[in-house]
Amino acid sequence: MIKRMVMKIPKRRIVVIAHNIRSCYNVGSLLRTAEGLGITRLYLTGYTPYPPTANDTRLPHLAAKIGRKIHKTALGAENTLNWSYEPSVRPLLTRLKKEGFIIAALEQTRQAQSLTDFKPPSAVALLLGREVGGISPKIIEKSDIQLFIPMLGNKDSFNVAQAAAMALYHFRFSRD
């Protein structure tokens, strides 16, 4: 039997926006991580692959192939987590801001602050971008804050799914 930890967790609405992620496996990992951390919703935007949907407009064999790849790392989280596909990220960012979310872009910019120094607000949206190119400057302009994860080794970035997991864990368990 698996014991679940019971702990007092700060009440926060946390959503994730995965924009222009290419890898089905990264999407599956994001779904699984978000589900495990009790994230409110995962938005898949741009050309990010997404699991099959009831009224899917993609060719059935392509939707099924993509769905199998995502499932390989999501392990069913695509069926239990609230997620949606939205072709355009800009209207989504505008809508989330109107709903009171702070848009936190996980990106290395000159203005970025360390994730470890960030005190998550009660409603935060984590914005993720392309695996290699990151978030485009025009989309970063729409964010309220940019965050980076301090690196201790020789590499200068983490895989998008692992970086998201670190940020989401910090968002979920940081004390007010």
C-alpha positions as CSV (number, residue, x, y, z in Angstrom):
1,M,0.0,0.0,0.0
2,I,1.2,3.5,-0.9
3,K,1.0,6.0,1.9
4,R,0.0,9.5,0.8
5,M,1.5,12.4,2.7
6,V,-0.9,14.7,4.5
7,M,0.5,18.1,4.8
8,K,-0.7,21.7,5.0
9,I,-0.1,23.1,1.5
10,P,-0.6,26.8,0.6
11,K,-3.8,27.3,-1.3
12,R,-2.8,28.4,-4.8
13,R,-4.3,28.2,-8.3
14,I,-1.5,27.1,-10.5
15,V,-1.8,26.5,-14.2
16,V,0.8,25.6,-16.8
17,I,1.1,26.9,-20.4
18,A,3.2,24.7,-22.6
19,H,3.7,26.7,-25.8
20,N,5.3,25.3,-28.9
21,I,6.8,22.2,-27.2
22,R,7.7,19.6,-29.9
23,S,8.2,16.4,-28.0
24,C,5.3,14.2,-27.2
25,Y,7.4,12.7,-24.4
26,N,7.9,16.1,-22.8
27,V,4.1,16.8,-23.0
28,G,3.4,13.4,-21.4
29,S,5.9,14.2,-18.6
30,L,4.3,17.7,-18.1
31,L,0.9,16.0,-17.8
32,R,2.1,13.5,-15.3
33,T,4.0,16.1,-13.2
34,A,1.1,18.6,-13.2
35,E,-1.3,15.8,-12.2
36,G,0.9,14.7,-9.4
37,L,1.3,18.2,-8.0
38,G,-2.4,19.0,-8.2
39,I,-2.1,21.7,-10.9
40,T,-5.4,23.2,-11.8
41,R,-5.0,23.0,-15.6
42,L,-2.4,22.4,-18.4
43,Y,-2.8,24.5,-21.5
44,L,-1.2,23.1,-24.6
45,T,-0.7,25.9,-27.2
46,G,0.8,26.5,-30.6
47,Y,2.2,23.5,-32.3
48,T,2.4,21.5,-29.0
49,P,1.1,18.0,-29.5
50,Y,-1.9,17.0,-27.5
51,P,-3.8,13.8,-26.7
52,P,-6.8,12.8,-28.8
53,T,-10.0,14.6,-28.0
54,A,-13.7,13.9,-28.6
55,N,-14.1,16.3,-31.5
56,D,-10.5,16.0,-32.8
57,T,-10.0,17.6,-36.2
58,R,-6.7,15.9,-36.8
59,L,-6.5,12.8,-39.0
60,P,-7.5,9.8,-36.8
61,H,-4.3,7.9,-37.3
62,L,-2.1,10.9,-36.5
63,A,-4.1,11.7,-33.4
64,A,-3.8,8.1,-32.2
65,K,0.0,8.0,-32.9
66,I,0.5,11.2,-31.0
67,G,-1.7,10.0,-28.2
68,R,0.3,6.8,-27.8
69,K,3.6,8.7,-27.5
70,I,2.1,11.1,-25.0
71,H,0.7,8.2,-23.0
72,K,4.1,6.6,-22.8
73,T,5.2,9.2,-20.3
74,A,1.9,10.5,-19.0
75,L,0.8,7.0,-17.9
76,G,-2.9,8.0,-17.8
77,A,-2.5,11.5,-16.5
78,E,-4.0,12.8,-19.7
79,N,-7.2,11.2,-18.5
80,T,-7.2,12.6,-15.0
81,L,-5.7,16.1,-15.3
82,N,-7.7,19.1,-16.6
83,W,-6.0,20.1,-19.9
84,S,-7.0,21.8,-23.1
85,Y,-5.5,22.7,-26.4
86,E,-5.6,26.3,-27.6
87,P,-4.0,27.2,-30.9
88,S,-3.0,30.7,-29.9
89,V,-1.2,31.6,-26.7
90,R,-1.8,35.4,-26.7
91,P,-5.6,35.4,-26.1
92,L,-5.0,32.8,-23.4
93,L,-2.5,35.0,-21.6
94,T,-4.9,37.9,-21.8
95,R,-7.7,35.8,-20.3
96,L,-5.6,34.4,-17.5
97,K,-4.4,37.9,-16.5
98,K,-8.1,39.1,-16.4
99,E,-8.7,36.1,-14.1
100,G,-6.0,37.4,-11.7
101,F,-3.1,35.1,-12.7
102,I,0.5,36.3,-12.7
103,I,2.2,35.0,-15.8
104,A,5.6,33.6,-14.8
105,A,7.8,32.8,-17.8
106,L,10.5,30.2,-17.1
107,E,13.2,31.7,-19.2
108,Q,16.7,33.0,-18.9
109,T,16.5,36.8,-19.6
110,R,18.4,39.8,-18.3
111,Q,15.3,40.6,-16.1
112,A,14.9,37.1,-14.8
113,Q,15.0,36.4,-11.1
114,S,16.0,33.2,-9.4
115,L,13.2,30.7,-8.9
116,T,14.5,30.3,-5.3
117,D,13.8,34.0,-4.6
118,F,10.2,34.0,-6.1
119,K,7.3,34.0,-3.7
120,P,4.4,32.5,-5.7
121,P,1.2,34.5,-5.5
122,S,-2.2,32.9,-5.0
123,A,-2.8,32.5,-8.7
124,V,0.2,31.8,-11.0
125,A,0.6,30.6,-14.5
126,L,3.9,29.0,-15.5
127,L,4.7,29.7,-19.1
128,L,7.0,27.3,-20.9
129,G,8.5,27.5,-24.3
130,R,10.3,25.6,-27.0
131,E,12.8,22.9,-26.0
132,V,15.8,24.6,-27.6
133,G,14.8,28.1,-28.5
134,G,12.8,28.9,-25.4
135,I,10.0,31.4,-25.3
136,S,10.0,34.0,-28.1
137,P,10.7,37.6,-27.1
138,K,7.2,38.7,-28.2
139,I,5.6,36.2,-25.9
140,I,8.0,37.0,-23.0
141,E,6.8,40.6,-23.3
142,K,3.3,39.4,-22.2
143,S,4.7,37.8,-19.0
144,D,4.6,39.6,-15.7
145,I,7.9,38.0,-14.5
146,Q,10.7,35.8,-15.8
147,L,12.3,33.2,-13.7
148,F,15.4,31.1,-14.1
149,I,16.7,28.0,-12.3
150,P,20.2,28.4,-10.9
151,M,22.6,25.9,-12.4
152,L,25.5,24.3,-10.5
153,G,27.1,22.2,-13.3
154,N,28.5,23.1,-16.6
155,K,25.2,23.0,-18.5
156,D,23.2,26.2,-18.7
157,S,19.7,24.8,-18.9
158,F,17.5,21.8,-17.9
159,N,15.1,19.9,-20.1
160,V,11.7,21.7,-20.3
161,A,9.8,19.0,-18.4
162,Q,12.4,18.7,-15.6
163,A,12.6,22.5,-15.3
164,A,8.8,22.7,-15.1
165,A,8.7,20.1,-12.4
166,M,11.2,22.1,-10.3
167,A,9.3,25.3,-10.8
168,L,5.9,23.7,-10.1
169,Y,7.2,22.0,-7.0
170,H,8.4,25.4,-5.8
171,F,5.1,27.0,-6.6
172,R,3.1,24.3,-4.8
173,F,5.1,24.0,-1.6
174,S,6.6,27.5,-1.0
175,R,5.2,29.0,2.1
176,D,3.4,32.3,2.0
